[in-house]
Amino acid sequence: MCRCRVPPLAVMIAVVLLSGCATSSTGADTAATAAAAPQAFHVERSGKGRPLVFIPGLSSSGEVWNETVAHLQGKYDCHVLTLAGFAGQPAIPAPFFATERRALADYLRSQGLEKPILVGHSLGGVLAMAVAADVPELVGGVVIVDSLPFLPASMDPSATAESMRSRAEEMRTLMRMQTVEQRSMQSRMALRNFITDEKKVDVAARWGANSDWETVTNAYYELSTTDLRPELSRITAPTLVLGSWVALKGRVPREAVEAVYQNQYSKLSTAHVVMNDKARHFIMWDDPEGFYQELDGFLGAHASVAQVQSHP
């Protein structure tokens, strides 16, 4: 077992980007959404074929998958989520993660999706794992983009959900005390580690600025105290795990980062871990061709897992 303290980008984004530039919802936003109860997520649906459900990460819009959906050329029934409280979506009451977890499983049932493949980035990858463990009979495949089942253990292998509670609460308190200016400055610094293209940094920063800060702080706390490793054995769907390490190049060996991924997914027998040698945390943005190659290969290899379903 690897005992090294390695902060892969999935962890770094949970710890640092959570100190980003999100602001609280304005009064105008609240008034505009008061007439209807906020939903757990907003969905944009397009295309026909096997159902794919795309889940973005912390503070991200579903637009992070725009290029991926365009690459698929309408050949799949794509359901692109933007989670509540992120990128301008109305917030929901805490708990955040547990609510999203239940709501996504309910969505798969209510839409009658036949063995959909869940594709999740960062926090979205954790949510995809959770749903695949909760309702394995409903899920036909999982693609996890730079995420881990228990983020804190990558930095402290002895960490447990219980041992993280006090530290996570301290961090949540500190985050609530930050000014908008402090969040904005830290977000920019973090995003430049996670994304190569400065224009994409601007896009992600804008999503963060339009996110509800209380939702972001609660998401940090809940991710820090949620350990999915004991639940991984319940996942029966084929799973592709894409990891990144480039932002740590020169400081942490590639082999050490890969060992963390292999160790954390050791209880998921269906997992295939692939380390990307070009991309930072936003793999689908930083190395789109490499990402598409892995995604297309996974979809092609598991064509019989999810039956064809047309967009109504």
C-alpha positions as CSV (number, residue, x, y, z in Angstrom):
1,M,0.0,0.0,0.0
2,C,1.3,3.4,-0.9
3,R,1.8,5.6,2.2
4,C,3.1,8.6,0.3
5,R,1.3,12.0,0.9
6,V,0.4,12.9,-2.7
7,P,-2.1,15.7,-3.5
8,P,-3.5,14.7,-6.9
9,L,-5.4,17.4,-8.7
10,A,-8.7,16.0,-7.7
11,V,-7.8,16.7,-4.1
12,M,-6.2,20.0,-4.8
13,I,-9.3,21.3,-6.5
14,A,-11.4,20.2,-3.6
15,V,-9.2,22.0,-1.1
16,V,-8.0,25.0,-3.0
17,L,-10.7,25.8,-5.6
18,L,-13.3,25.6,-2.9
19,S,-11.6,28.8,-1.7
20,G,-12.6,30.3,-5.0
21,C,-14.6,33.3,-6.1
22,A,-18.2,32.2,-5.6
23,T,-20.5,34.8,-4.2
24,S,-23.8,34.5,-2.3
25,S,-27.0,34.6,-4.4
26,T,-28.3,38.2,-4.8
27,G,-31.7,39.3,-3.7
28,A,-32.7,39.6,-7.4
29,D,-31.7,36.0,-8.0
30,T,-33.7,34.9,-4.9
31,A,-36.8,36.8,-6.0
32,A,-36.6,35.3,-9.5
33,T,-36.6,31.8,-8.3
34,A,-38.9,32.1,-5.3
35,A,-41.9,31.0,-7.2
36,A,-40.6,27.5,-7.7
37,A,-38.7,25.2,-5.4
38,P,-35.1,24.8,-6.6
39,Q,-34.2,21.5,-8.2
40,A,-31.2,19.3,-7.4
41,F,-29.9,20.0,-10.9
42,H,-30.7,21.4,-14.3
43,V,-30.5,19.2,-17.3
44,E,-29.8,19.9,-21.0
45,R,-30.7,16.9,-23.2
46,S,-29.7,16.3,-26.8
47,G,-29.0,13.6,-29.3
48,K,-30.3,10.0,-29.8
49,G,-28.9,6.6,-28.9
50,R,-27.5,5.2,-25.7
51,P,-28.0,7.4,-22.7
52,L,-25.0,9.3,-21.3
53,V,-25.3,11.4,-18.1
54,F,-22.6,14.1,-17.8
55,I,-21.9,15.5,-14.3
56,P,-19.6,18.5,-13.9
57,G,-17.4,19.3,-10.9
58,L,-17.3,21.8,-8.1
59,S,-18.8,25.2,-9.2
60,S,-18.8,24.2,-12.8
61,S,-21.5,24.5,-15.4
62,G,-22.6,21.6,-17.5
63,E,-21.1,23.7,-20.3
64,V,-17.8,22.2,-19.4
65,W,-19.0,19.2,-21.5
66,N,-20.0,21.2,-24.5
67,E,-17.0,20.2,-26.6
68,T,-17.4,16.5,-25.6
69,V,-21.1,16.5,-26.5
70,A,-20.2,18.1,-29.9
71,H,-17.6,15.5,-30.4
72,L,-20.2,12.8,-30.0
73,Q,-22.2,14.3,-32.9
74,G,-25.7,13.5,-31.6
75,K,-25.0,9.8,-31.6
76,Y,-25.9,9.5,-27.9
77,D,-28.8,10.6,-25.7
78,C,-26.8,13.1,-23.7
79,H,-28.1,14.4,-20.4
80,V,-25.8,17.2,-19.2
81,L,-26.3,18.3,-15.6
82,T,-25.5,21.5,-13.8
83,L,-25.8,20.9,-10.0
84,A,-27.8,23.1,-7.7
85,G,-26.0,26.2,-6.4
86,F,-23.3,26.0,-9.1
87,A,-22.8,28.4,-12.0
88,G,-26.0,30.4,-11.5
89,Q,-28.3,27.5,-10.6
90,P,-30.6,28.1,-7.5
91,A,-29.2,26.6,-4.4
92,I,-30.9,23.8,-2.3
93,P,-30.8,23.3,1.4
94,A,-28.1,21.2,3.0
95,P,-27.1,18.4,2.9
96,F,-25.8,18.9,-0.6
97,F,-24.2,15.6,-1.6
98,A,-26.7,13.3,-0.1
99,T,-29.5,15.2,-1.8
100,E,-27.8,15.2,-5.2
101,R,-27.1,11.5,-4.8
102,R,-30.7,10.6,-4.2
103,A,-32.0,12.9,-6.9
104,L,-29.7,11.5,-9.6
105,A,-30.8,8.0,-8.8
106,D,-34.4,9.1,-8.9
107,Y,-33.8,10.9,-12.3
108,L,-32.4,7.7,-13.8
109,R,-35.6,5.9,-12.7
110,S,-38.1,8.6,-13.7
111,Q,-36.6,9.0,-17.2
112,G,-36.6,5.3,-17.8
113,L,-33.0,5.3,-18.9
114,E,-31.7,1.9,-19.9
115,K,-28.3,1.3,-18.3
116,P,-26.9,4.9,-18.8
117,I,-23.2,5.6,-18.6
118,L,-22.3,8.2,-16.0
119,V,-19.5,10.5,-16.9
120,G,-18.3,12.7,-13.9
121,H,-15.5,15.2,-13.4
122,S,-14.0,15.8,-10.0
123,L,-16.9,16.2,-7.6
124,G,-19.1,14.9,-10.4
125,G,-17.0,11.7,-10.5
126,V,-17.6,11.2,-6.8
127,L,-21.3,11.6,-7.4
128,A,-21.2,9.1,-10.3
129,M,-19.5,6.6,-8.0
130,A,-22.0,7.0,-5.3
131,V,-25.0,6.5,-7.6
132,A,-23.4,3.5,-9.2
133,A,-23.0,2.0,-5.8
134,D,-26.5,2.9,-4.7
135,V,-28.4,1.6,-7.8
136,P,-26.0,-0.7,-9.6
137,E,-28.9,-2.3,-11.5
138,L,-29.6,1.1,-13.2
139,V,-26.0,2.0,-14.3
140,G,-24.4,0.6,-17.4
141,G,-21.0,2.2,-17.0
142,V,-19.0,4.9,-15.2
143,V,-16.3,7.3,-16.5
144,I,-14.5,9.1,-13.7
145,V,-12.4,12.1,-14.7
146,D,-9.7,12.9,-12.2
147,S,-11.5,12.1,-9.0
148,L,-11.1,9.7,-6.0
149,P,-13.5,7.9,-3.7
150,F,-12.0,9.6,-0.6
151,L,-10.1,12.8,-1.4
152,P,-8.4,13.4,2.0
153,A,-6.7,10.0,2.1
154,S,-4.5,11.0,-0.9
155,M,-2.8,13.5,1.4
156,D,-3.1,11.6,4.7
157,P,-3.5,7.8,4.2
158,S,-4.6,7.4,7.8
159,A,-7.5,9.8,7.3
160,T,-11.1,8.6,7.9
161,A,-14.4,10.3,7.4
162,E,-14.7,10.7,11.2
163,S,-11.2,12.0,11.7
164,M,-11.8,14.6,9.0
165,R,-14.9,16.1,10.6
166,S,-13.2,18.6,12.9
167,R,-10.7,19.7,10.2
168,A,-13.4,20.0,7.6
169,E,-15.5,22.1,9.9
170,E,-12.6,24.4,10.6
171,M,-12.0,24.9,6.9
172,R,-15.7,25.5,6.3
173,T,-15.6,28.2,9.0
174,L,-12.5,29.8,7.5
175,M,-14.1,29.7,4.0
176,R,-17.2,31.5,5.3
177,M,-15.0,34.3,6.6
178,Q,-13.3,35.0,3.3
179,T,-14.0,38.2,1.4
180,V,-15.0,38.0,-2.3
181,E,-11.6,39.5,-3.2
182,Q,-9.8,36.8,-1.3
183,R,-11.8,34.1,-3.0
184,S,-11.3,35.6,-6.4
185,M,-7.5,35.8,-6.0
186,Q,-7.2,32.2,-4.7
187,S,-9.5,30.9,-7.4
188,R,-7.4,32.4,-10.2
189,M,-4.2,30.9,-8.7
190,A,-5.8,27.5,-8.3
191,L,-7.4,27.5,-11.8
192,R,-4.1,28.2,-13.5
193,N,-2.8,24.9,-11.9
194,F,-5.9,23.0,-13.1
195,I,-6.3,24.5,-16.6
196,T,-3.7,25.3,-19.2
197,D,-5.7,27.7,-21.5
198,E,-6.1,31.1,-19.9
199,K,-9.4,31.6,-21.8
200,K,-10.7,28.5,-20.1
201,V,-9.5,29.8,-16.8
202,D,-11.7,32.9,-17.3
203,V,-14.7,30.7,-18.1
204,A,-14.2,28.5,-15.0
205,A,-13.7,31.6,-12.9
206,R,-16.9,33.1,-14.1
207,W,-18.8,29.9,-13.1
208,G,-17.3,30.1,-9.7
209,A,-18.3,33.8,-9.3
210,N,-21.9,32.8,-10.2
211,S,-22.0,29.9,-7.7
212,D,-23.6,30.1,-4.3
213,W,-20.8,30.3,-1.7
214,E,-22.7,28.4,1.1
215,T,-23.3,25.5,-1.3
216,V,-19.6,25.5,-2.2
217,T,-18.6,25.4,1.5
218,N,-21.0,22.7,2.3
219,A,-19.9,20.6,-0.7
220,Y,-16.3,20.9,0.6
221,Y,-17.3,19.7,4.1
222,E,-19.4,16.8,2.8
223,L,-16.8,15.6,0.3
224,S,-14.1,15.8,3.0
225,T,-16.2,13.5,5.3
226,T,-17.6,11.1,2.7
227,D,-15.5,7.9,2.1
228,L,-16.8,5.8,-0.7
229,R,-14.1,3.2,-0.7
230,P,-16.1,0.7,1.4
231,E,-19.0,1.1,-1.1
232,L,-17.0,0.5,-4.3
233,S,-17.5,-3.3,-4.2
234,R,-21.2,-2.6,-4.8
235,I,-20.5,-1.1,-8.2
236,T,-20.9,-3.7,-11.0
237,A,-20.7,-1.5,-14.0
238,P,-17.4,-1.3,-16.1
239,T,-15.5,1.8,-14.9
240,L,-12.9,3.9,-16.6
241,V,-10.8,6.1,-14.3
242,L,-8.8,8.9,-15.9
243,G,-6.2,10.5,-13.6
244,S,-3.9,13.5,-14.1
245,W,-0.5,14.3,-12.6
246,V,1.0,16.9,-14.9
247,A,0.5,19.8,-12.5
248,L,2.7,17.9,-10.0
249,K,5.5,17.2,-12.5
250,G,8.9,17.9,-11.0
251,R,7.5,17.7,-7.5
252,V,5.9,14.3,-7.3
253,P,6.7,11.2,-9.4
254,R,4.1,10.0,-11.8
255,E,4.3,6.5,-10.3
256,A,3.5,7.9,-6.8
257,V,0.3,9.6,-8.1
258,E,-0.7,6.5,-10.0
259,A,-0.2,4.4,-6.9
260,V,-2.6,6.6,-5.0
261,Y,-5.3,6.0,-7.7
262,Q,-4.7,2.3,-7.9
263,N,-4.9,2.0,-4.1
264,Q,-8.1,4.0,-3.7
265,Y,-9.8,2.0,-6.5
266,S,-8.5,-1.4,-5.3
267,K,-12.0,-2.5,-4.1
268,L,-13.6,-1.6,-7.4
269,S,-12.9,-4.8,-9.5
270,T,-14.3,-3.3,-12.7
271,A,-12.1,-0.2,-12.6
272,H,-9.4,0.5,-15.3
273,V,-7.1,3.4,-14.3
274,V,-5.4,5.4,-17.0
275,M,-3.0,8.3,-16.2
276,N,-3.0,11.1,-18.6
277,D,0.5,12.5,-19.4
278,K,-0.6,15.8,-21.0
279,A,-3.6,17.2,-19.1
280,R,-4.1,19.0,-15.9
281,H,-7.2,18.5,-13.8
282,F,-9.7,19.5,-16.5
283,I,-8.6,16.6,-18.7
284,M,-11.4,17.1,-21.3
285,W,-10.3,20.7,-21.8
286,D,-6.5,20.3,-21.5
287,D,-6.1,17.2,-23.7
288,P,-9.4,16.8,-25.7
289,E,-8.0,14.4,-28.2
290,G,-6.6,12.1,-25.6
291,F,-9.8,12.3,-23.6
292,Y,-12.0,11.6,-26.6
293,Q,-9.8,8.6,-27.5
294,E,-10.3,7.0,-24.1
295,L,-14.0,7.9,-23.9
296,D,-14.7,6.6,-27.4
297,G,-12.8,3.4,-26.7
298,F,-14.8,2.8,-23.5
299,L,-18.1,3.5,-25.2
300,G,-17.2,1.2,-28.1
301,A,-16.0,-1.6,-25.8
302,H,-19.2,-1.6,-23.8
303,A,-21.7,-1.1,-26.6
304,S,-23.8,-4.0,-25.3
305,V,-24.0,-2.6,-21.8
306,A,-26.5,0.1,-22.5
307,Q,-29.3,-0.5,-24.9
308,V,-30.1,2.0,-27.5
309,Q,-32.7,4.6,-26.4
310,S,-34.0,7.4,-28.5
311,H,-34.6,11.0,-27.4
312,P,-38.4,11.4,-27.1
